[in-house]
């Protein structure tokens, strides 16, 4: 494992430790922060970080830990994408993977980055500026970005887990057509774009099943022909 991966995973572990320690160290962290604000001349009567809300210390550590974890996840995902694109120097363990596993890893990593870059500003806008989640414009755009990223993330993980069966099933253009319709229909349905995308996903699933049955029948005939 390269240095960049080690740094990324170390940052992620640090984020988890900060989040877990929030319940224990939240009060101490809040008191130290209040002392610092007092030294800086902050007024006693203030709306932002008032001194009578000690529970905010745990929440702040949870937020800090989550942001640190996200930074680590971004480092790992970006390094993974660079490796898949051949832009990270010597070919490492990625070069030993099959094309389905590479596609799954790349899709999952890119989907994770898209989700992070959508969810982080959405959360910060809501927490600090009290944006309304239901309003159109910025928040709706960010929600769409998050949805696309989540679909890509879970699709990539599915490809990664089901790599060998997928390589067996995707043996003809019929199967590729079915898979393409499923992907397009799933993304459209997840975005709420209407019944046509749901129909496309269903048609794709039927097409993929038909193609898979054809492939399985062909494999069965080959096994019988070359069997004992």
C-alpha positions as CSV (number, residue, x, y, z in Angstrom):
1,X,0.0,0.0,0.0
2,X,1.4,3.4,-1.0
3,X,2.1,6.3,1.2
4,X,-0.9,8.3,0.0
5,X,-3.2,5.4,0.9
6,X,-1.6,5.2,4.3
7,X,-2.0,8.9,4.9
8,X,-5.7,8.8,3.8
9,X,-6.6,5.9,6.0
10,X,-4.7,7.4,8.9
11,X,-6.7,10.6,8.5
12,X,-10.0,8.6,8.4
13,X,-9.0,6.7,11.6
14,X,-8.2,10.1,13.2
15,X,-11.7,11.3,12.3
16,X,-13.3,8.3,13.8
17,X,-11.3,8.7,17.0
18,X,-12.4,12.4,17.3
19,X,-16.1,11.4,16.7
20,X,-15.9,8.6,19.3
21,X,-14.2,10.9,21.9
22,X,-16.9,13.6,21.5
23,X,-19.0,12.2,24.3
24,X,-16.0,12.1,26.7
25,X,-14.1,15.2,25.7
26,X,-17.0,17.4,24.5
27,X,-17.4,19.2,27.8
28,X,-13.6,19.8,28.2
29,X,-13.4,21.0,24.6
30,X,-16.3,23.4,25.1
31,X,-14.8,24.9,28.3
32,X,-11.5,25.4,26.6
33,X,-13.2,27.1,23.6
34,X,-15.2,29.4,25.9
35,X,-12.0,30.4,27.7
36,X,-10.4,31.2,24.4
37,X,-13.4,33.2,23.2
38,X,-13.3,35.2,26.5
39,X,-9.7,36.0,26.0
40,X,-10.4,37.2,22.5
41,X,-13.1,39.6,23.9
42,X,-16.2,37.8,22.8
43,X,-19.4,39.2,24.6
44,X,-21.2,37.1,27.2
45,X,-24.5,37.6,25.5
46,X,-24.0,36.2,22.0
47,X,-26.1,34.0,19.6
48,X,-23.1,32.1,18.2
49,X,-21.6,29.6,20.7
50,X,-23.3,31.0,23.8
51,X,-21.6,29.9,27.0
52,X,-24.8,28.2,28.4
53,X,-24.8,25.4,25.8
54,X,-22.1,22.9,26.9
55,X,-23.7,20.2,24.8
56,X,-22.4,22.0,21.7
57,X,-18.9,20.8,22.5
58,X,-19.9,17.2,21.7
59,X,-21.6,18.3,18.5
60,X,-18.6,20.3,17.4
61,X,-16.3,17.4,17.9
62,X,-18.6,15.1,16.0
63,X,-18.7,17.6,13.2
64,X,-14.9,18.0,13.3
65,X,-14.4,14.3,13.3
66,X,-16.8,13.8,10.4
67,X,-14.9,16.5,8.4
68,X,-11.6,14.9,9.1
69,X,-12.9,11.5,8.1
70,X,-14.3,13.0,4.9
71,X,-10.9,14.5,4.1
72,X,-9.3,11.1,4.5
73,X,-11.9,9.4,2.3
74,X,-11.3,12.1,-0.4
75,X,-7.5,11.4,-0.3
76,X,-8.1,7.6,-0.7
77,X,-10.7,8.1,-3.5
78,X,-8.6,10.6,-5.5
79,X,-5.5,8.3,-5.2
80,X,-7.6,5.4,-6.3
81,X,-8.9,7.2,-9.3
82,X,-5.4,8.4,-10.3
83,X,-4.2,4.8,-10.1
84,X,-7.0,3.5,-12.2
85,X,-6.2,6.2,-14.9
86,X,-2.6,5.3,-14.8
87,X,-1.5,8.7,-13.5
88,X,0.1,7.6,-10.2
89,X,3.5,6.3,-11.2
90,X,4.2,2.6,-11.1
91,X,1.3,0.2,-11.6
92,X,0.5,-1.4,-8.2
93,X,-2.1,-3.8,-7.0
94,X,-4.8,-2.1,-9.2
95,X,-3.1,-3.5,-12.3
96,X,-3.9,-7.0,-11.1
97,X,-7.6,-6.5,-11.0
98,X,-10.1,-7.4,-13.7
99,X,-11.9,-4.8,-15.8
100,X,-15.1,-5.2,-13.8
101,X,-13.4,-4.7,-10.5
102,X,-11.6,-1.7,-11.9
103,X,-14.9,-0.3,-13.2
104,X,-16.5,-0.9,-9.8
105,X,-13.7,0.7,-7.8
106,X,-13.6,3.7,-10.1
107,X,-17.4,4.2,-10.1
108,X,-17.6,3.8,-6.3
109,X,-14.7,6.2,-5.7
110,X,-16.1,8.8,-8.1
111,X,-19.5,8.4,-6.6
112,X,-18.2,8.9,-3.1
113,X,-16.4,12.1,-4.1
114,X,-19.5,13.4,-5.8
115,X,-21.6,12.6,-2.7
116,X,-19.1,14.3,-0.4
117,X,-18.8,17.4,-2.5
118,X,-22.6,17.7,-2.4
119,X,-23.3,16.7,1.2
120,X,-20.6,18.8,2.9
121,X,-21.8,22.2,1.6
122,X,-25.4,21.2,2.0
123,X,-24.8,20.3,5.7
124,X,-22.8,23.5,6.4
125,X,-25.3,25.7,4.6
126,X,-28.1,24.3,6.7
127,X,-26.3,24.3,10.1
128,X,-24.6,27.8,9.8
129,X,-26.9,29.7,7.5
130,X,-30.2,27.9,8.2
131,X,-31.0,27.2,4.6
132,X,-34.3,25.4,4.0
133,X,-33.8,21.8,2.7
134,X,-37.0,22.1,0.7
135,X,-36.3,25.3,-1.1
136,X,-35.4,25.3,-4.8
137,X,-32.0,26.5,-6.0
138,X,-28.8,25.7,-4.2
139,X,-30.2,23.0,-1.8
140,X,-32.1,21.2,-4.5
141,X,-29.1,21.2,-6.8
142,X,-26.9,19.8,-4.0
143,X,-29.5,17.1,-3.2
144,X,-29.4,16.1,-6.9
145,X,-25.7,15.9,-6.8
146,X,-25.8,13.7,-3.7
147,X,-28.4,11.4,-5.3
148,X,-26.2,10.9,-8.4
149,X,-23.2,10.2,-6.2
150,X,-25.0,7.7,-4.1
151,X,-26.3,5.8,-7.1
152,X,-22.7,5.7,-8.5
153,X,-21.3,4.6,-5.2
154,X,-23.7,1.7,-4.7
155,X,-23.5,0.7,-8.3
156,X,-19.7,0.6,-8.1
157,X,-19.8,-1.5,-4.9
158,X,-22.3,-3.9,-6.6
159,X,-19.9,-4.3,-9.6
160,X,-17.0,-4.9,-7.2
161,X,-18.8,-7.6,-5.2
162,X,-20.4,-9.3,-8.2
163,X,-17.4,-9.0,-10.5
164,X,-17.1,-12.7,-11.6
165,X,-20.8,-13.3,-12.2
166,X,-21.0,-10.1,-14.1
167,X,-18.1,-11.0,-16.3
168,X,-19.9,-14.3,-17.1
169,X,-23.2,-12.7,-17.7
170,X,-22.0,-9.8,-19.9
171,X,-21.0,-12.0,-22.8
172,X,-23.1,-10.5,-25.5
173,X,-24.5,-7.2,-26.7
174,X,-27.9,-8.1,-25.4
175,X,-26.6,-8.2,-21.8
176,X,-24.8,-4.9,-22.3
177,X,-28.0,-3.3,-23.6
178,X,-30.0,-4.6,-20.6
179,X,-27.4,-3.4,-18.2
180,X,-27.3,0.1,-19.8
181,X,-31.1,0.4,-19.6
182,X,-31.0,-0.6,-15.9
183,X,-28.3,1.9,-15.1
184,X,-30.1,4.7,-17.0
185,X,-33.5,3.8,-15.6
186,X,-32.2,3.5,-12.0
187,X,-30.5,6.9,-12.1
188,X,-33.6,8.5,-13.6
189,X,-35.9,6.8,-11.1
190,X,-33.6,7.8,-8.2
191,X,-33.8,11.4,-9.4
192,X,-37.6,11.3,-9.6
193,X,-37.7,11.9,-13.4
194,X,-40.8,9.9,-13.9
195,X,-42.3,6.6,-15.2
196,X,-40.3,6.4,-18.5
197,X,-37.1,5.7,-16.5
198,X,-38.8,3.1,-14.4
199,X,-40.0,1.4,-17.5
200,X,-36.5,1.5,-19.0
201,X,-35.1,-0.1,-15.9
202,X,-37.7,-2.9,-16.0
203,X,-37.1,-3.5,-19.7
204,X,-33.4,-3.6,-19.0
205,X,-33.9,-6.1,-16.3
206,X,-35.9,-8.4,-18.6
207,X,-33.4,-8.0,-21.4
208,X,-30.5,-8.8,-19.0
209,X,-32.3,-11.9,-17.7
210,X,-33.0,-13.1,-21.3
211,X,-29.4,-12.6,-22.2
212,X,-28.2,-14.3,-19.0
213,X,-30.4,-17.3,-19.8
214,X,-28.9,-17.5,-23.3
215,X,-25.4,-17.4,-21.9
216,X,-26.1,-20.0,-19.3
217,X,-27.6,-22.3,-21.9
218,X,-24.6,-21.8,-24.1
219,X,-22.2,-22.6,-21.2
220,X,-24.3,-25.7,-20.4
221,X,-24.1,-26.9,-24.0
222,X,-20.3,-26.4,-24.0
223,X,-19.9,-28.3,-20.8
224,X,-21.9,-31.2,-22.2
225,X,-19.9,-31.2,-25.4
226,X,-16.6,-31.2,-23.6
227,X,-17.6,-33.3,-20.6
228,X,-16.7,-36.9,-19.9
